[in-house]
Amino acid sequence: MSIIVNGRKIDFVKNETVKDLLKRVKYSFPLVVVKINDKVIPRSDFSKIVVPDNSKIDVIHMISGG
Amino acid sequence: MNVEKDKKIKEKLGKSSVGIAGAGGLGSNAAVSLARAGVGRLVIVDFDKVEESNLNRQYYFRDQIGKNKVDALKENINRIYPFIRVDVFNEKLVKGSMDKYFHDVDVIIEALDSAEMKTAFVEEILRRLPGKPVVAASGVAGYGHSDRITTKKLGNLYMVYDGNARSSEEDVLMAPRVCLMANWEANLVLEILLSENK
């Protein structure tokens, strides 16, 4: 029971939404894009969509500096 | 050098235009590289003035401290090539009208500093100017770890990206990495402008 977030294997949590997951992995920066199994998740769905077991998640986020 | 290729590229770039949002470490260095590459027109937007603390990574000189960044940058570019058209706007980009100055350019570079503004800019441009390529950078702070930087392509968005970098609030900003990512952005712009289907 695990998922892969940006190449890192972490525990799968039942009924965890995308929003909850981002909080858990401490991606608190404003986000550009979240993909679950290569499918882009609209930001408006972050608190609705539940992360499935064994999924591969890519989070691209903006980091300050320029 | 391949003279014929060089001539073809110069012709194409001379007719091209690039918008640059921000004239700090990313924007000033990307602008100078694109000017040297031969891009015919640059549109640069920033509201800051040159400060002592900028000189460690931004394309300004000590005697330009106190000047508007956009004016100083235009001066520096036109000292290299006087014939490049540099349109500057000494304005702050604000949410809700991020696209204001960039409607008529071929490619846009995101060269802002805060994560919040970077995100807002990219999202607004992608929404308001569909089809316009945007090149952005995330993770410029620190030094070393050049190999962690990659290009992420998501539709019309090209991200120069190091997801493991710290934010500039928690780390340092230094010329080698900032210039590396600024030039990575400029290099992507060339790739887009010179792609065969354009």
Boltz contact constraints between the chains, C-beta under 6 A:
constraints:
  - contact:
      token1: [A, 29]
      token2: [B, 115]
      max_distance: 6.0
  - contact:
      token1: [A, 30]
      token2: [B, 115]
      max_distance: 6.0
  - contact:
      token1: [A, 30]
      token2: [B, 116]
      max_distance: 6.0
  - contact:
      token1: [A, 30]
      token2: [B, 119]
      max_distance: 6.0
  - contact:
      token1: [A, 33]
      token2: [B, 154]
      max_distance: 6.0
  - contact:
      token1: [A, 60]
      token2: [B, 152]
      max_distance: 6.0
  - contact:
      token1: [A, 62]
      token2: [B, 115]
      max_distance: 6.0
  - contact:
      token1: [A, 62]
      token2: [B, 118]
      max_distance: 6.0
  - contact:
      token1: [A, 62]
      token2: [B, 119]
      max_distance: 6.0
  - contact:
      token1: [A, 62]
      token2: [B, 138]
      max_distance: 6.0
  - contact:
      token1: [A, 63]
      token2: [B, 115]
      max_distance: 6.0
  - contact:
      token1: [A, 63]
      token2: [B, 138]
      max_distance: 6.0
  - contact:
      token1: [A, 63]
      token2: [B, 139]
      max_distance: 6.0
  - contact:
      token1: [A, 63]
      token2: [B, 165]
      max_distance: 6.0
  - contact:
      token1: [A, 63]
      token2: [B, 167]
      max_distance: 6.0
  - contact:
      token1: [A, 64]
      token2: [B, 114]
      max_distance: 6.0
  - contact:
      token1: [A, 64]
      token2: [B, 115]
      max_distance: 6.0
  - contact:
      token1: [A, 64]
      token2: [B, 167]
      max_distance: 6.0
  - contact:
      token1: [A, 64]
      token2: [B, 168]
      max_distance: 6.0
  - contact:
      token1: [A, 65]
      token2: [B, 140]
      max_distance: 6.0
  - contact:
      token1: [A, 65]
      token2: [B, 141]
      max_distance: 6.0
  - contact:
      token1: [A, 65]
      token2: [B, 168]
      max_distance: 6.0
  - contact:
      token1: [A, 65]
      token2: [B, 173]
      max_distance: 6.0
  - contact:
      token1: [A, 66]
      token2: [B, 22]
      max_distance: 6.0
  - contact:
      token1: [A, 66]
      token2: [B, 24]
      max_distance: 6.0
  - contact:
      token1: [A, 66]
      token2: [B, 25]
      max_distance: 6.0
  - contact:
      token1: [A, 66]
      token2: [B, 26]
      max_distance: 6.0
  - contact:
      token1: [A, 66]
      token2: [B, 111]
      max_distance: 6.0
  - contact:
      token1: [A, 66]
      token2: [B, 112]
      max_distance: 6.0
  - contact:
      token1: [A, 66]
      token2: [B, 113]
      max_distance: 6.0
